[in-house]
């Protein structure tokens, strides 16, 4: 996993840099449990392409993994809007489920 991350990081800033590279890097970092770094890479992916719903979805997951539920919800709301604009109903539905779970978990934590 580290070799893959290193190879992707080596391409950052090169002519091949862009939304897809940053998405791949963010995904690899997320799989490695490196949430804060994943947030940074995925934030760059959606900066390159604000309509990249898959990147928004993973950005929310990275924020959630980093213990940032408010930012996770914001990312998923942005992702739902992006997915809706592109007609990506599957990603839209997935992020809506993530938002509902996040809200349910937050409500459960408040009643404890």
C-alpha distances in whole Angstrom, upper triangle without the diagonal:
4,5,5,6,9,10,11,12,14,16,17,21,21,23,21,20,21,20,18,16,16,15,12,11,12,11,7,9,11,8,7,11,11,15,17,14,14,17,18,16,17,21,21,20,23,25,25,25,27,28,24,24,21,20,22,21,18,19,21,19,17,21,21,18,19,23,24,26,29,26,24,28,29,26,26,30,29,27,30,32,30,29,33,34,32,33,29,31,28,26,29,30,26,26,30,29,26,29,32,29,29,32,33,31,32,36,35,34,37,40,38
4,5,5,6,9,10,10,12,15,16,19,20,22,20,19,21,21,19,16,16,16,13,11,13,12,9,9,12,11,8,11,11,14,16,13,13,17,17,15,18,21,20,20,23,25,24,26,28,29,25,26,23,21,23,23,19,20,22,20,18,21,22,19,19,23,25,27,29,26,25,29,29,26,28,31,30,28,31,33,31,31,35,35,33,35,32,33,31,28,31,32,29,28,32,31,28,31,33,31,30,34,35,32,34,37,36,35,38,41,39
4,5,5,6,9,10,11,13,15,18,18,21,18,18,20,20,18,15,16,17,13,11,14,14,10,11,15,13,11,15,14,18,19,16,16,19,19,17,19,22,21,21,24,25,24,26,28,29,26,27,23,22,25,24,21,22,25,23,20,24,25,22,23,26,28,30,32,29,28,31,31,28,30,33,31,29,33,34,32,32,36,36,34,35,32,34,32,29,32,34,30,30,34,33,31,33,36,34,33,37,38,35,37,40,40,38,42,44,43
4,5,5,6,9,10,11,13,17,16,19,16,15,17,17,15,12,13,13,10,8,11,11,7,10,12,11,11,14,14,16,18,14,14,17,17,14,16,19,18,18,21,23,21,23,25,26,22,23,20,18,22,21,18,19,22,20,18,22,23,21,21,25,26,28,30,27,25,29,29,25,27,30,28,26,29,31,28,28,32,32,30,32,28,31,28,26,29,30,27,27,31,30,28,30,33,31,31,34,36,34,35,38,38,37,40,43,41
4,5,5,6,9,10,11,15,15,18,15,14,16,16,14,11,11,12,9,6,9,9,6,7,10,10,9,12,11,13,14,11,11,14,14,11,14,17,16,15,19,20,19,21,23,24,21,22,19,17,20,20,16,17,20,18,16,19,21,18,19,22,23,25,27,24,23,26,26,23,25,28,26,24,28,29,27,27,31,31,29,31,28,30,28,25,28,29,26,26,29,29,26,29,32,30,29,32,34,32,33,36,36,35,38,40,39
4,5,5,6,9,10,14,14,17,15,14,16,17,16,12,13,14,12,9,12,13,10,10,14,14,12,15,13,16,16,13,13,17,15,13,16,19,17,17,21,22,21,23,25,27,23,25,22,20,23,23,20,20,23,22,19,22,24,21,21,25,26,28,30,27,26,29,29,26,28,31,29,27,31,32,30,30,34,34,32,34,31,33,31,28,31,33,30,29,33,33,30,32,35,33,32,36,37,35,36,39,39,38,41,43,42
4,6,5,7,9,13,12,14,12,12,15,16,14,11,12,14,11,9,13,13,11,12,16,15,14,17,16,18,19,15,15,18,17,14,17,19,17,17,21,21,20,22,25,26,22,24,21,20,23,23,20,21,24,23,21,24,26,24,24,27,28,30,32,28,27,31,30,27,28,31,29,27,31,32,29,29,33,33,31,33,30,33,30,28,31,33,30,29,33,33,31,33,36,35,34,37,39,37,38,41,41,40,43,46,45
4,5,5,7,11,11,13,10,9,11,12,11,7,8,10,8,6,10,11,9,10,13,14,14,16,15,16,17,13,12,15,14,11,13,16,14,13,17,18,16,18,21,22,19,21,18,16,19,20,17,17,21,20,18,21,23,21,21,25,25,27,29,25,24,27,27,23,25,28,26,24,27,28,25,26,29,29,27,29,27,29,27,25,28,30,27,26,30,30,28,30,33,32,31,34,36,34,35,39,39,38,40,43,43
4,5,5,9,10,13,11,10,12,13,13,9,9,11,10,7,10,12,11,10,14,15,14,16,14,15,15,11,12,14,12,10,13,15,13,13,17,17,16,19,21,23,20,22,20,17,20,21,18,18,21,20,18,20,23,21,20,24,24,27,28,24,24,27,26,23,25,28,26,24,28,29,26,27,31,30,29,31,29,31,29,26,29,31,28,27,31,31,29,30,34,32,31,34,36,34,35,38,39,37,40,43,42
4,6,8,8,11,10,10,13,15,14,11,11,14,13,10,14,16,14,14,18,18,17,20,17,19,19,15,15,18,15,13,16,18,15,16,20,19,18,21,23,25,22,25,23,20,23,24,21,21,25,24,21,24,27,25,24,28,28,30,31,28,27,31,30,26,29,31,29,27,31,32,29,30,33,33,31,33,31,34,32,29,32,34,32,31,34,35,32,34,37,36,35,38,40,38,39,42,43,41,44,47,46
4,6,5,8,6,6,10,12,11,8,9,12,11,10,13,15,14,15,18,19,19,21,19,20,19,16,16,18,15,12,15,17,14,14,17,17,15,18,21,22,20,22,21,18,21,23,20,20,24,24,21,24,27,25,25,29,28,30,31,27,27,30,28,25,27,30,27,25,29,29,26,27,31,30,28,31,28,31,30,27,30,32,30,29,33,34,31,33,36,36,34,37,39,38,38,42,43,41,44,47,46
4,5,8,8,5,8,11,11,8,8,11,11,9,12,14,14,14,17,19,18,20,17,18,17,13,14,15,12,10,13,14,10,11,15,14,13,16,18,20,18,21,19,16,19,21,19,18,22,22,19,21,25,23,23,26,25,28,28,24,24,27,26,23,25,27,24,23,27,27,24,26,29,28,27,29,27,30,29,26,29,31,29,28,31,32,30,31,34,34,32,35,38,36,36,40,41,39,41,45,44
4,7,8,6,9,12,13,10,10,14,14,13,15,18,18,18,20,22,22,23,21,21,19,16,17,17,14,12,15,15,11,13,16,14,12,16,19,21,19,23,22,19,21,24,21,20,24,25,22,24,27,26,25,29,28,30,30,26,26,29,27,24,27,29,25,25,29,28,25,27,30,29,28,31,29,32,32,28,30,33,31,30,33,35,32,33,37,36,34,37,40,39,38,42,43,42,44,47,47
4,5,5,9,13,13,10,12,15,15,14,17,19,19,19,22,24,23,25,23,24,22,19,19,20,17,15,17,18,14,15,18,16,14,17,20,22,20,24,23,20,23,25,23,23,26,27,24,26,30,29,28,32,31,33,33,29,29,32,30,27,29,31,28,27,30,30,27,28,31,30,28,31,30,33,32,29,32,34,33,31,35,36,34,35,39,38,37,40,42,41,41,45,46,44,46,50,49
4,6,8,12,12,11,13,16,16,16,18,20,20,21,24,25,26,28,25,26,25,21,21,22,19,17,18,19,15,15,18,16,13,16,20,21,20,23,22,20,23,26,24,24,27,28,26,28,31,31,30,34,32,34,34,30,30,32,30,27,29,31,27,26,30,29,26,27,30,28,26,30,28,32,31,29,31,34,32,31,35,36,34,36,39,39,38,41,43,42,42,46,47,46,48,51,51
4,6,10,9,7,10,13,12,13,15,17,17,19,21,22,23,25,23,24,23,20,19,20,18,15,16,17,14,13,16,15,12,14,18,19,17,20,19,17,21,23,21,21,25,25,23,26,29,28,28,31,30,32,32,28,28,30,29,25,27,29,26,24,27,27,24,25,28,26,24,27,26,29,28,26,28,31,29,29,32,34,32,33,36,36,35,38,40,40,40,43,44,44,46,49,49
4,7,8,6,7,10,11,11,13,15,16,16,19,21,21,23,20,21,20,17,16,17,14,11,13,14,10,10,13,12,9,12,15,17,15,18,17,15,18,20,18,18,22,22,21,23,26,25,25,28,27,29,29,25,25,27,25,22,24,26,23,21,25,25,21,23,26,25,23,26,24,28,27,24,26,29,27,26,30,31,29,30,34,34,32,35,38,37,37,40,41,41,42,46,46
4,6,5,6,9,10,11,12,14,16,16,18,20,21,22,20,20,19,16,15,15,13,10,11,12,8,7,10,9,6,8,12,13,12,15,14,12,15,17,16,16,19,20,19,21,24,24,24,27,25,27,26,23,22,24,22,19,21,23,19,18,21,21,18,19,22,21,19,22,21,24,24,21,23,26,24,23,27,28,26,27,31,31,30,32,35,34,35,38,39,38,40,43,44
4,6,5,6,9,10,10,12,14,15,16,18,20,21,19,18,18,15,13,13,12,9,8,10,7,4,7,8,5,6,9,10,8,11,11,8,11,14,13,13,16,17,16,18,21,21,22,24,23,24,24,20,19,21,19,16,17,19,16,14,18,18,14,16,19,18,16,19,17,21,20,17,19,22,21,19,23,25,23,24,27,28,26,29,32,31,31,35,36,35,37,40,41
4,5,5,6,9,10,10,12,14,15,16,18,20,19,18,19,16,14,15,14,10,10,12,10,7,10,11,9,9,12,12,9,12,10,9,12,14,13,14,17,17,17,19,22,21,22,25,24,25,25,22,21,23,21,18,19,21,18,16,19,19,16,16,20,19,17,19,17,20,19,17,19,22,20,20,23,25,23,24,28,28,27,30,32,31,32,35,36,36,38,41,41
4,5,5,6,9,10,11,12,14,15,17,18,17,17,17,14,12,14,13,9,10,12,10,8,11,12,10,12,15,15,12,15,13,11,14,16,14,14,18,18,17,19,22,21,21,25,24,25,26,22,21,24,23,19,20,23,20,18,22,22,19,20,23,23,20,23,21,24,22,20,22,25,23,22,26,27,25,26,30,29,28,31,33,32,33,36,37,37,39,42,42
4,5,5,6,8,10,10,12,14,15,16,14,14,14,11,9,10,9,5,6,8,6,5,9,10,9,10,13,14,11,13,12,9,12,14,11,11,15,15,13,16,19,18,18,21,20,22,22,19,18,21,19,16,18,20,18,16,20,20,18,18,22,22,20,23,20,23,22,19,21,23,21,20,24,25,22,24,27,27,25,28,31,30,30,33,34,33,36,39,39
4,5,5,6,9,10,10,12,14,15,14,13,14,12,9,10,10,7,6,9,8,6,8,11,10,10,12,13,9,11,8,6,9,11,8,9,13,13,12,15,17,16,17,20,19,20,21,18,16,19,18,14,15,18,16,14,17,18,15,16,20,20,18,20,17,20,18,15,18,20,18,17,21,21,19,21,24,24,23,26,28,27,28,31,32,31,34,37,37
4,5,5,6,9,10,11,12,14,14,14,15,12,10,12,12,9,9,12,11,9,12,14,13,14,16,16,12,14,11,9,13,13,10,12,15,14,13,16,18,17,18,22,21,23,24,21,19,22,21,17,18,21,20,17,20,22,19,19,23,23,21,22,19,22,20,17,20,22,19,19,23,23,21,23,26,25,25,28,30,29,30,33,34,33,36,38,38
4,5,5,6,9,10,11,12,11,12,12,9,7,10,10,6,8,11,10,9,13,14,14,15,17,18,15,16,13,11,14,14,11,12,15,14,12,15,18,16,17,20,20,22,23,20,18,22,21,18,19,22,20,18,22,23,21,21,25,25,23,25,22,25,23,20,22,24,21,21,24,25,22,24,27,26,25,28,30,29,29,33,33,32,35,38,37
4,5,5,6,9,10,10,9,9,10,7,4,7,8,5,5,9,9,8,11,13,13,14,15,16,13,14,11,8,11,11,8,8,11,11,8,12,14,13,13,17,16,18,19,16,15,18,18,14,16,19,17,16,19,21,18,19,23,23,22,24,21,23,21,17,20,22,19,17,21,21,19,20,24,23,21,25,26,25,26,29,30,29,31,34,34
4,5,5,6,9,10,10,10,12,10,7,10,11,9,8,12,12,11,13,16,16,16,17,17,14,14,10,9,11,11,7,9,12,10,9,13,14,13,14,17,18,19,20,18,15,18,19,15,16,19,18,16,19,21,19,18,22,23,21,23,19,21,19,16,19,20,17,16,20,20,17,20,23,21,21,24,26,24,25,29,29,28,31,34,33
4,5,5,6,9,9,10,12,10,8,11,12,10,11,14,14,13,16,18,18,19,20,21,17,17,14,12,15,14,11,12,15,13,11,15,16,14,15,19,19,21,23,20,18,21,22,19,19,23,22,20,23,25,23,22,26,27,25,26,23,25,22,19,22,24,20,20,24,23,20,23,26,24,23,27,28,26,28,31,31,30,33,35,35
4,5,5,6,5,7,9,7,5,9,10,8,10,13,13,13,16,18,18,19,20,21,18,18,15,13,15,14,11,11,14,12,9,12,14,11,12,16,17,19,21,18,16,20,20,17,19,22,21,20,23,25,23,23,27,28,26,28,25,26,24,21,23,24,21,20,24,23,20,22,25,23,22,26,27,25,26,29,29,28,31,33,33
4,5,5,6,6,9,8,5,8,11,10,10,13,14,14,16,18,19,19,20,20,17,16,13,12,13,12,8,9,11,8,6,10,11,8,10,13,14,16,18,16,14,17,18,15,16,20,19,18,20,23,21,21,25,26,25,26,23,24,21,18,20,21,18,17,20,20,17,19,22,20,18,22,23,21,22,26,26,25,28,30,29
4,5,8,9,12,11,9,12,14,13,13,16,18,17,19,21,22,22,23,23,19,18,15,14,16,14,11,12,14,11,10,13,13,11,13,16,17,19,21,19,17,20,21,18,19,22,22,20,23,25,24,23,27,28,27,27,24,25,22,19,22,22,19,19,22,21,18,21,23,21,20,24,25,23,24,28,27,26,29,32,31
4,5,8,11,10,9,13,14,13,14,17,18,18,20,23,23,24,25,25,22,21,18,17,18,17,13,14,16,13,11,14,15,11,13,16,18,20,22,20,18,22,23,20,21,25,25,23,26,28,27,26,30,31,30,31,27,28,25,23,25,26,22,22,25,24,21,23,26,23,22,26,27,24,26,29,28,27,30,33,31
4,6,9,9,8,11,13,13,14,17,18,18,20,22,23,24,24,25,22,21,18,17,18,16,13,13,14,11,9,11,11,8,9,12,14,16,19,17,16,19,21,19,19,23,23,22,24,27,26,26,29,31,30,31,27,28,25,22,24,25,21,20,23,22,19,21,23,21,19,23,24,21,22,26,25,24,27,29,28
4,6,6,6,9,10,11,12,14,16,16,18,20,21,22,23,24,21,21,18,16,17,16,13,12,14,12,8,11,12,9,9,12,14,16,19,16,15,19,20,18,19,23,22,21,24,27,25,26,29,30,29,31,28,29,26,23,25,26,23,21,24,24,20,22,25,22,21,24,25,23,23,27,27,25,28,30,29
4,5,5,6,9,10,10,12,14,15,16,18,20,21,20,22,19,19,16,14,14,14,10,9,10,9,5,7,8,6,5,9,10,13,15,13,12,16,16,14,16,19,19,18,21,23,22,23,26,27,27,28,25,26,24,21,22,23,20,18,21,21,17,19,21,19,17,21,22,20,20,24,24,22,25,28,27
4,5,5,7,9,10,11,13,14,16,17,19,20,20,22,20,20,18,15,15,15,12,10,12,11,7,8,10,9,6,10,10,13,15,12,12,16,16,14,17,20,19,19,22,24,23,24,27,28,28,30,27,28,26,23,24,25,22,20,23,23,19,20,23,22,19,22,24,21,21,25,25,23,26,29,28
4,5,5,6,9,10,11,13,15,15,17,19,19,21,19,19,17,14,15,16,12,11,13,12,9,10,13,11,10,13,14,16,18,15,15,18,18,16,18,21,20,19,23,24,23,24,27,28,27,29,26,28,26,23,24,26,23,21,24,25,21,22,25,24,22,25,27,25,25,28,29,27,29,32,32
4,5,5,6,8,10,10,12,14,15,16,17,18,16,16,14,11,12,12,9,7,10,9,6,9,11,10,9,13,13,15,17,13,13,16,16,13,15,18,17,16,20,21,20,21,24,25,24,26,23,24,23,19,21,23,20,18,21,21,18,19,23,21,19,23,25,23,23,27,27,26,28,31,31
4,6,5,6,9,10,11,12,14,15,15,17,15,15,13,10,10,11,9,6,8,9,6,6,10,10,9,12,10,13,13,10,10,13,13,10,13,16,15,14,18,19,18,19,22,23,23,25,22,24,22,19,20,22,19,17,20,20,17,18,21,20,18,21,23,21,21,25,26,24,26,29,29
4,6,5,6,9,10,11,13,14,15,17,15,16,15,11,12,14,11,9,12,12,9,10,14,13,12,15,13,16,16,13,13,16,15,13,16,18,16,16,20,21,19,21,24,24,24,26,24,26,25,21,22,24,22,20,23,24,20,21,24,24,21,24,27,25,25,28,29,28,29,33,33
4,5,5,6,9,10,11,13,14,16,13,15,13,10,11,13,10,9,12,13,10,12,15,14,14,17,16,18,19,15,15,18,17,14,16,19,17,16,19,20,18,20,23,23,22,25,22,24,23,20,21,24,21,19,23,24,21,22,25,24,23,26,28,26,26,30,31,30,32,35,35
4,5,5,6,9,10,10,11,13,10,11,10,6,7,9,7,5,9,10,8,10,13,13,13,16,15,16,16,13,12,15,14,10,13,15,13,12,16,17,15,16,19,19,19,21,19,21,20,16,18,20,18,16,19,20,17,18,22,22,20,23,25,24,24,28,29,28,30,33,33
4,5,5,6,9,10,9,12,11,12,12,8,8,11,10,7,10,12,10,10,14,15,14,16,14,16,15,11,12,14,12,9,12,14,12,12,16,16,14,16,19,19,19,22,20,22,21,17,18,21,19,17,20,21,18,19,22,22,20,23,25,24,24,27,29,28,29,33,33
4,6,5,6,9,10,12,11,13,13,9,11,14,12,10,13,15,13,14,17,18,17,20,18,19,19,15,15,18,16,13,16,17,14,14,18,18,16,18,21,20,20,22,21,23,23,19,21,23,22,19,23,24,22,22,26,26,24,26,29,28,28,31,33,32,33,36,37
4,5,5,6,8,10,8,10,10,6,9,11,10,9,13,14,13,14,18,18,18,21,19,20,20,16,16,18,16,12,14,16,13,12,16,16,13,15,18,17,16,19,17,20,20,16,18,21,19,17,21,22,20,21,25,25,23,26,29,28,28,31,33,32,34,37,37
4,5,5,5,7,6,8,9,6,7,10,10,9,12,14,13,14,17,18,18,20,18,19,18,14,14,15,13,10,12,13,10,9,13,13,10,12,15,14,14,17,16,18,18,15,16,19,18,15,18,21,19,19,23,23,22,24,27,26,26,29,31,31,32,35,36
4,5,6,9,9,12,13,10,10,14,14,12,15,17,16,16,19,21,20,22,20,21,19,16,16,18,15,12,15,16,12,12,16,15,12,15,18,16,16,20,19,22,22,18,19,22,21,19,22,24,22,22,26,26,24,26,29,29,28,32,34,33,34,37,38
4,7,9,9,12,13,10,12,15,15,14,17,19,18,19,22,23,22,25,23,24,23,19,19,21,18,15,17,18,14,14,17,16,13,16,18,17,16,19,18,22,22,19,20,23,22,20,23,26,24,24,28,28,27,29,32,32,31,34,36,36,37,40,41
4,5,6,9,11,9,10,13,14,13,16,18,18,19,21,23,23,25,23,23,22,19,18,19,17,14,15,16,12,11,14,13,10,12,15,13,12,16,15,18,19,16,17,20,20,18,21,23,22,22,26,27,25,27,30,30,30,33,35,35,36,39,40
4,6,8,11,9,8,12,13,12,14,17,17,17,20,22,22,23,21,21,19,16,16,16,14,11,12,12,9,9,11,10,7,10,12,11,11,14,14,17,18,14,15,18,18,16,18,21,20,19,23,24,23,24,28,28,28,30,32,32,33,36,38
4,6,9,9,8,11,13,13,15,17,18,19,21,23,23,25,22,22,21,18,17,17,15,12,12,12,9,8,10,8,5,7,9,8,7,11,10,13,14,12,12,16,16,14,16,19,19,19,22,23,23,24,27,28,28,30,32,33,34,37,38
4,6,5,7,9,10,11,13,15,15,17,19,20,21,23,21,21,20,17,16,16,15,12,12,13,10,8,10,10,7,8,11,10,9,12,10,13,13,10,12,15,14,13,16,18,17,18,21,22,22,24,26,27,27,30,31,32,33,36,37
4,5,5,6,9,10,11,13,14,15,17,18,20,21,19,18,18,16,14,14,13,10,9,10,8,5,7,8,6,5,9,10,8,10,8,10,10,7,8,11,11,9,12,15,14,15,18,19,18,21,23,23,24,27,28,29,30,33,34
4,5,5,6,9,10,11,12,14,15,17,18,20,19,18,19,16,14,15,15,11,10,13,11,8,10,12,9,8,12,13,11,13,9,12,10,7,10,12,10,10,13,14,13,15,18,18,18,21,23,23,24,27,28,28,30,33,33
4,5,5,6,9,10,10,12,14,15,16,18,17,17,17,14,12,14,13,9,10,12,10,8,11,13,10,11,14,15,14,15,13,15,14,10,12,15,13,11,15,16,14,16,19,19,18,21,23,23,24,27,28,28,30,33,33
4,6,5,6,9,10,11,12,14,15,17,15,14,14,11,9,10,9,6,6,9,7,5,8,10,8,9,12,13,13,15,12,14,13,9,10,13,11,9,12,14,12,13,16,17,16,18,21,20,21,24,25,25,27,30,31
4,5,5,7,9,10,11,13,14,16,14,13,14,12,9,10,11,7,6,9,9,6,9,11,10,10,13,15,14,15,12,13,11,7,9,11,8,6,10,11,9,11,14,14,13,16,18,18,19,22,23,23,25,28,29
4,5,5,6,9,10,10,12,14,13,13,15,12,9,12,12,9,9,12,12,9,12,15,13,13,17,18,17,18,15,16,14,11,13,14,11,10,13,14,11,13,16,15,15,18,20,19,20,23,24,24,26,28,29
4,5,5,6,9,10,10,12,11,11,12,9,7,10,10,6,8,11,10,9,12,14,13,14,17,18,18,19,17,18,17,13,14,16,13,11,14,15,12,13,17,16,14,17,20,19,19,22,23,23,25,28,28
4,5,5,6,9,10,11,9,8,9,7,4,7,8,5,6,9,10,9,11,14,13,14,17,18,19,20,17,17,16,12,13,14,11,9,11,12,9,9,13,12,11,13,16,15,15,19,20,19,21,24,25
4,5,5,6,9,10,10,9,12,10,7,9,11,9,9,12,13,12,14,17,16,16,19,21,21,21,18,18,16,13,14,15,12,10,13,12,9,11,14,12,11,14,16,15,16,19,19,19,21,24,24
4,5,5,6,9,9,10,12,10,8,11,12,10,11,14,15,13,16,19,18,18,21,23,23,24,21,21,19,16,17,18,15,13,16,16,12,14,17,15,13,17,19,17,17,21,21,20,23,26,25
4,5,5,6,5,7,8,6,5,9,10,8,10,13,13,13,16,18,18,19,22,23,23,25,22,22,21,17,18,19,16,13,16,16,12,13,16,14,12,15,17,15,15,18,19,18,20,23,23
4,5,5,5,5,8,8,5,9,11,10,11,14,15,14,16,19,19,20,22,24,24,25,22,22,20,17,18,18,15,13,15,14,10,11,13,11,9,12,14,12,12,16,16,15,17,20,20
4,5,7,9,12,11,9,12,14,13,14,17,18,17,19,22,22,22,25,27,27,27,24,24,22,19,20,20,17,15,18,16,13,14,16,14,12,15,17,14,15,18,18,17,19,22,21
4,6,8,11,10,9,13,14,13,15,18,18,18,21,23,23,24,26,28,28,29,26,27,25,21,22,23,20,17,20,19,15,16,19,16,14,17,18,16,15,19,19,17,20,23,22
4,6,9,9,9,12,14,14,15,17,19,19,21,23,24,24,27,29,29,30,27,27,25,22,22,23,20,17,19,18,15,15,17,15,12,14,16,13,12,16,16,14,16,19,18
4,6,6,6,9,10,11,12,14,16,16,18,20,21,22,24,26,27,28,25,25,24,21,21,21,19,16,17,17,14,13,16,14,11,13,15,13,12,16,17,14,16,19,19
4,5,5,6,9,10,10,12,14,15,16,18,20,20,22,24,25,26,24,23,22,19,18,19,16,13,14,14,11,10,12,11,7,9,12,10,9,12,14,12,14,17,18
4,5,5,6,9,10,11,12,14,15,17,18,20,21,23,25,25,24,23,23,20,18,19,18,14,15,15,12,10,13,13,9,10,13,12,10,13,16,14,15,18,19
4,5,5,6,9,10,11,12,14,15,16,18,20,21,22,24,22,22,22,18,17,19,17,13,15,16,13,11,15,15,11,13,16,15,13,17,19,17,18,22,23
4,5,5,6,9,10,10,12,14,15,16,18,20,21,22,19,19,18,15,15,16,13,10,12,13,9,8,12,12,9,11,14,13,12,16,17,17,18,21,22
4,5,5,6,9,10,10,12,14,15,16,18,20,20,18,18,18,15,13,14,13,9,10,11,8,6,10,10,8,9,12,12,11,14,16,16,17,20,21
4,5,5,6,8,10,11,12,14,15,17,19,20,18,18,19,15,14,15,15,11,12,14,11,9,13,14,11,12,16,16,15,17,20,19,20,23,25
4,5,5,6,9,10,10,12,14,15,16,18,16,17,16,13,12,14,13,9,11,13,11,10,14,14,12,14,17,17,17,19,22,21,22,25,27
4,5,5,6,9,10,10,12,14,15,16,14,14,13,10,9,11,9,6,8,10,8,7,11,12,11,12,15,16,16,18,20,20,22,24,26
4,5,5,6,9,10,11,12,14,15,14,14,14,11,9,11,11,8,8,11,10,8,11,13,12,13,16,17,16,18,21,22,22,25,27
4,5,5,6,9,10,11,13,14,13,14,15,12,10,13,13,10,11,14,13,11,15,17,15,16,20,20,20,22,24,25,25,28,30
4,5,5,6,8,10,10,12,10,11,12,8,7,10,10,7,9,12,11,11,14,16,15,17,19,20,20,23,25,25,26,29,30
4,5,5,6,9,10,10,9,9,10,7,5,8,9,6,7,11,11,10,13,15,15,16,18,20,20,22,24,25,26,28,30
4,5,5,6,9,10,10,11,13,10,8,11,13,10,11,14,14,13,16,18,18,18,21,23,23,24,27,28,28,31,33
4,5,5,6,9,8,10,12,9,8,12,13,11,13,16,16,15,18,20,20,21,24,25,25,27,29,30,31,33,35
4,5,5,6,5,7,8,6,5,9,10,9,11,14,14,14,17,19,19,20,23,24,25,27,29,30,31,33,35
4,5,5,6,7,10,9,6,10,12,11,11,15,16,15,17,20,20,21,23,25,26,27,29,31,31,33,35
4,6,8,10,13,12,10,13,15,14,15,18,19,18,21,23,23,24,27,28,28,30,32,33,34,36,38
4,5,8,11,10,10,13,15,14,16,19,19,20,22,24,24,25,28,29,30,32,34,35,36,38,40
4,6,9,9,9,11,13,14,15,17,19,19,21,23,24,25,27,29,29,31,33,34,35,37,39
4,6,6,6,9,10,11,13,15,16,17,19,20,21,23,25,26,27,29,31,32,33,35,37
4,6,5,6,9,10,10,12,14,15,16,18,20,21,22,24,26,27,28,30,32,33,35
4,5,5,6,9,10,11,12,14,16,17,18,20,21,23,24,26,27,29,31,32,33
4,5,5,6,9,10,11,12,14,15,16,18,20,21,22,24,26,27,29,30,32
4,6,5,6,9,10,11,12,14,15,17,18,20,21,23,24,26,27,29,31
4,6,5,6,9,10,11,12,14,15,16,18,20,21,22,24,26,27,29
4,5,5,6,9,10,11,12,14,15,16,18,20,21,23,25,26,27
4,5,5,6,9,10,10,12,14,15,16,18,20,21,23,24,26
4,5,5,6,9,10,11,12,14,15,17,18,20,21,23,25
4,5,5,6,9,10,10,12,14,15,16,18,20,21,23
4,6,5,6,9,10,10,12,14,15,16,18,20,21
4,5,5,6,9,10,10,12,14,15,17,19,20
4,5,5,6,9,10,10,12,14,15,17,19
4,5,5,6,8,10,10,12,14,15,17
4,5,5,6,9,10,11,12,14,16
4,5,5,6,9,10,11,13,15
4,5,5,6,9,10,11,13
4,5,5,6,9,10,11
4,5,5,6,9,10
4,5,5,6,9
4,5,5,6
4,6,5
4,6
4
